[in-house]
């Protein structure tokens, strides 16, 4: 177990540091992100949408039933379209510390899973670079599945999609360097 926990912990630290640099220093994740600056619009949304949830438009009728396909197509064609809006009308104080702790836990669990998979494939990945690339490919797989499905179904902008997939590849290549260094045949 120690053969996996220590490498996963070190990889999680690298992932945490890279993620901070990627999001807070590079600024490339802001591509295609737009902020709502109108307080009046925000207040109107708050008046109309009273429950937290994920909202789409066109979406469902007031009774919660799916719209008929023809009606949905007409509303979609006329616009506007809201493909995926995570919303909470109550607001909340943001706790950066709690978010960072949760992020590190997610990083550690992800790195541990990658370490287990790497350990299971050591015979096929005997060289350092193959082990590092194997872990990066795990990241590419996860990033591609998640981000391109969001691009396809929710019309997430392609720039945002590509940046996130590239970032996941860089993140897990760096983690792969640590795991490849610590987990050997």
C-alpha positions as a Markdown table, in Angstrom:
| # | Residue | x | y | z |
|---|---|---|---|---|
| 1 | Unk | 0.0 | 0.0 | 0.0 |
| 2 | Unk | 2.9 | 2.4 | 0.8 |
| 3 | Unk | 4.2 | 1.7 | -2.7 |
| 4 | Unk | 1.0 | 3.5 | -4.0 |
| 5 | Unk | 0.2 | 6.0 | -1.3 |
| 6 | Unk | 3.5 | 7.9 | -1.2 |
| 7 | Unk | 3.7 | 8.3 | -5.0 |
| 8 | Unk | 0.0 | 9.2 | -5.2 |
| 9 | Unk | 0.5 | 11.8 | -2.5 |
| 10 | Unk | 3.5 | 13.3 | -4.3 |
| 11 | Unk | 1.6 | 13.3 | -7.6 |
| 12 | Unk | -1.4 | 15.0 | -5.9 |
| 13 | Unk | 0.9 | 17.8 | -4.7 |
| 14 | Unk | 2.3 | 18.3 | -8.2 |
| 15 | Unk | -1.3 | 18.3 | -9.6 |
| 16 | Unk | -2.4 | 20.8 | -7.0 |
| 17 | Unk | 0.5 | 23.1 | -7.7 |
| 18 | Unk | 0.1 | 22.9 | -11.5 |
| 19 | Unk | -3.7 | 23.4 | -11.3 |
| 20 | Unk | -3.1 | 26.6 | -9.2 |
| 21 | Unk | -0.6 | 27.9 | -11.8 |
| 22 | Unk | -2.8 | 26.9 | -14.7 |
| 23 | Unk | -5.9 | 28.6 | -13.3 |
| 24 | Unk | -4.5 | 31.6 | -11.4 |
| 25 | Unk | -1.4 | 32.5 | -13.4 |
| 26 | Unk | -1.8 | 31.4 | -17.0 |
| 27 | Unk | -5.3 | 32.7 | -17.5 |
| 28 | Unk | -6.0 | 30.5 | -20.4 |
| 29 | Unk | -9.1 | 29.0 | -18.8 |
| 30 | Unk | -10.9 | 32.3 | -19.3 |
| 31 | Unk | -11.1 | 31.7 | -23.0 |
| 32 | Unk | -14.7 | 31.8 | -24.0 |
| 33 | Unk | -15.9 | 32.4 | -20.4 |
| 34 | Unk | -18.3 | 35.4 | -20.1 |
| 35 | Unk | -19.5 | 37.0 | -16.9 |
| 36 | Unk | -22.9 | 38.4 | -16.3 |
| 37 | Unk | -22.3 | 41.9 | -15.2 |
| 38 | Unk | -25.9 | 43.2 | -15.0 |
| 39 | Unk | -27.2 | 43.2 | -11.5 |
| 40 | Unk | -30.7 | 43.8 | -12.9 |
| 41 | Unk | -30.5 | 40.6 | -15.0 |
| 42 | Unk | -29.2 | 38.6 | -12.0 |
| 43 | Unk | -32.1 | 39.9 | -9.9 |
| 44 | Unk | -34.6 | 39.0 | -12.6 |
| 45 | Unk | -33.1 | 35.5 | -12.8 |
| 46 | Unk | -33.4 | 35.3 | -9.0 |
| 47 | Unk | -37.1 | 36.3 | -9.2 |
| 48 | Unk | -37.9 | 33.7 | -11.9 |
| 49 | Unk | -35.7 | 30.8 | -10.8 |
| 50 | Unk | -36.5 | 30.0 | -7.1 |
| 51 | Unk | -34.8 | 26.7 | -6.7 |
| 52 | Unk | -31.1 | 25.7 | -7.0 |
| 53 | Unk | -30.3 | 23.4 | -9.9 |
| 54 | Unk | -29.0 | 23.0 | -13.4 |
| 55 | Unk | -31.1 | 25.0 | -15.8 |
| 56 | Unk | -31.5 | 24.7 | -19.6 |
| 57 | Unk | -33.6 | 26.6 | -22.1 |
| 58 | Unk | -35.5 | 25.5 | -23.9 |
| 59 | Unk | -36.0 | 22.6 | -21.5 |
| 60 | Unk | -39.1 | 21.6 | -19.6 |
| 61 | Unk | -42.6 | 22.9 | -19.2 |
| 62 | Unk | -43.7 | 24.5 | -16.0 |
| 63 | Unk | -45.1 | 21.2 | -14.9 |
| 64 | Unk | -41.7 | 19.6 | -15.3 |
| 65 | Unk | -42.7 | 17.6 | -18.4 |
| 66 | Unk | -40.4 | 17.5 | -21.4 |
| 67 | Unk | -41.5 | 19.8 | -24.2 |
| 68 | Unk | -42.7 | 18.2 | -27.4 |
| 69 | Unk | -39.9 | 17.9 | -29.9 |
| 70 | Unk | -41.5 | 20.3 | -32.4 |
| 71 | Unk | -42.1 | 23.0 | -29.7 |
| 72 | Unk | -38.5 | 22.5 | -28.4 |
| 73 | Unk | -37.1 | 22.8 | -31.9 |
| 74 | Unk | -39.0 | 26.1 | -32.5 |
| 75 | Unk | -37.9 | 27.6 | -29.2 |
| 76 | Unk | -34.3 | 26.5 | -29.8 |
| 77 | Unk | -34.4 | 28.0 | -33.3 |
| 78 | Unk | -35.8 | 31.3 | -32.1 |
| 79 | Unk | -33.2 | 31.5 | -29.3 |
| 80 | Unk | -31.8 | 32.3 | -26.8 |
| 81 | Unk | -30.4 | 28.9 | -25.7 |
| 82 | Unk | -29.1 | 28.2 | -22.3 |
| 83 | Unk | -27.4 | 24.9 | -22.4 |
| 84 | Unk | -26.2 | 24.5 | -18.9 |
| 85 | Unk | -26.5 | 27.0 | -16.1 |
| 86 | Unk | -25.6 | 25.9 | -12.6 |
| 87 | Unk | -27.7 | 28.2 | -10.3 |
| 88 | Unk | -28.3 | 28.8 | -6.6 |
| 89 | Unk | -30.7 | 31.6 | -5.8 |
| 90 | Unk | -29.7 | 31.8 | -2.1 |
| 91 | Unk | -26.0 | 32.8 | -2.6 |
| 92 | Unk | -23.3 | 31.6 | -0.3 |
| 93 | Unk | -20.1 | 32.8 | 1.2 |
| 94 | Unk | -17.2 | 31.1 | -0.6 |
| 95 | Unk | -14.7 | 29.3 | 1.4 |
| 96 | Unk | -11.4 | 29.1 | -0.5 |
| 97 | Unk | -9.8 | 26.9 | 2.1 |
| 98 | Unk | -12.5 | 24.3 | 2.0 |
| 99 | Unk | -12.5 | 24.3 | -1.8 |
| 100 | Unk | -8.7 | 23.8 | -1.8 |
| 101 | Unk | -8.9 | 20.9 | 0.6 |
| 102 | Unk | -11.6 | 19.2 | -1.5 |
| 103 | Unk | -9.5 | 19.8 | -4.6 |
| 104 | Unk | -6.5 | 18.2 | -3.0 |
| 105 | Unk | -8.6 | 15.2 | -1.9 |
| 106 | Unk | -9.9 | 14.8 | -5.4 |
| 107 | Unk | -6.3 | 15.1 | -6.7 |
| 108 | Unk | -5.1 | 12.5 | -4.3 |
| 109 | Unk | -7.8 | 10.0 | -5.1 |
| 110 | Unk | -7.3 | 10.5 | -8.9 |
| 111 | Unk | -3.5 | 10.1 | -8.5 |
| 112 | Unk | -4.1 | 7.0 | -6.4 |
| 113 | Unk | -6.3 | 5.5 | -9.1 |
| 114 | Unk | -3.6 | 6.4 | -11.7 |
| 115 | Unk | -1.0 | 4.7 | -9.5 |
| 116 | Unk | -3.0 | 1.5 | -9.2 |
| 117 | Unk | -3.5 | 1.4 | -13.0 |
| 118 | Unk | 0.2 | 2.1 | -13.6 |
| 119 | Unk | 1.2 | -0.7 | -11.2 |
| 120 | Unk | -1.1 | -3.1 | -13.0 |
| 121 | Unk | 0.6 | -2.3 | -16.3 |
| 122 | Unk | 4.2 | -2.2 | -15.3 |
| 123 | Unk | 5.1 | -5.2 | -17.5 |
| 124 | Unk | 3.8 | -3.3 | -20.6 |
| 125 | Unk | 5.4 | 0.0 | -19.5 |
| 126 | Unk | 9.0 | -0.8 | -18.4 |
| 127 | Unk | 10.6 | 2.6 | -19.3 |
| 128 | Unk | 10.3 | 5.8 | -17.4 |
| 129 | Unk | 8.8 | 7.7 | -20.3 |
| 130 | Unk | 6.3 | 5.0 | -21.2 |
| 131 | Unk | 5.0 | 5.0 | -17.6 |
| 132 | Unk | 4.7 | 8.8 | -17.6 |
| 133 | Unk | 3.0 | 8.8 | -21.0 |
| 134 | Unk | 0.6 | 6.1 | -19.8 |
| 135 | Unk | -0.5 | 8.3 | -16.9 |
| 136 | Unk | -0.9 | 11.3 | -19.3 |
| 137 | Unk | -3.0 | 9.1 | -21.6 |
| 138 | Unk | -5.3 | 8.3 | -18.6 |
| 139 | Unk | -5.7 | 12.1 | -18.3 |
| 140 | Unk | -6.3 | 12.5 | -22.0 |
| 141 | Unk | -9.0 | 9.8 | -21.9 |
| 142 | Unk | -10.8 | 11.4 | -19.0 |
| 143 | Unk | -10.5 | 14.9 | -20.4 |
| 144 | Unk | -11.6 | 13.9 | -23.9 |
| 145 | Unk | -14.6 | 11.9 | -22.6 |
| 146 | Unk | -15.8 | 14.7 | -20.3 |
| 147 | Unk | -15.0 | 17.9 | -22.1 |
| 148 | Unk | -15.8 | 16.8 | -25.7 |
| 149 | Unk | -19.1 | 15.3 | -24.5 |
| 150 | Unk | -19.9 | 18.7 | -22.9 |
| 151 | Unk | -18.9 | 20.4 | -26.2 |
| 152 | Unk | -21.2 | 18.0 | -28.2 |
| 153 | Unk | -24.3 | 18.0 | -26.0 |
| 154 | Unk | -24.1 | 21.3 | -24.2 |
| 155 | Unk | -22.4 | 23.4 | -26.9 |
| 156 | Unk | -19.5 | 24.3 | -24.6 |
| 157 | Unk | -17.2 | 26.5 | -26.7 |
| 158 | Unk | -14.5 | 24.7 | -28.5 |
| 159 | Unk | -11.8 | 27.0 | -27.2 |
| 160 | Unk | -12.8 | 26.3 | -23.6 |
| 161 | Unk | -13.0 | 22.5 | -24.5 |
| 162 | Unk | -9.5 | 22.4 | -26.0 |
| 163 | Unk | -7.9 | 24.4 | -23.3 |
| 164 | Unk | -9.3 | 22.1 | -20.7 |
| 165 | Unk | -8.3 | 18.9 | -22.5 |
| 166 | Unk | -4.8 | 20.2 | -23.0 |
| 167 | Unk | -4.6 | 21.3 | -19.4 |
| 168 | Unk | -5.7 | 17.8 | -18.3 |
| 169 | Unk | -2.9 | 16.3 | -20.5 |
| 170 | Unk | -0.3 | 18.6 | -19.0 |
| 171 | Unk | -1.5 | 17.9 | -15.5 |
| 172 | Unk | -1.4 | 14.2 | -15.8 |
| 173 | Unk | 1.9 | 14.1 | -17.7 |
| 174 | Unk | 3.4 | 16.0 | -14.7 |
| 175 | Unk | 1.7 | 13.6 | -12.3 |
| 176 | Unk | 3.0 | 10.8 | -14.5 |
| 177 | Unk | 6.6 | 11.9 | -14.2 |
| 178 | Unk | 6.2 | 11.6 | -10.4 |
| 179 | Unk | 4.4 | 8.3 | -10.5 |
| 180 | Unk | 6.9 | 6.9 | -13.1 |
| 181 | Unk | 9.8 | 8.0 | -10.8 |
| 182 | Unk | 8.3 | 6.2 | -7.8 |
| 183 | Unk | 6.6 | 3.2 | -9.3 |
| 184 | Unk | 9.0 | 1.0 | -11.2 |
| 185 | Unk | 9.0 | -2.6 | -12.5 |
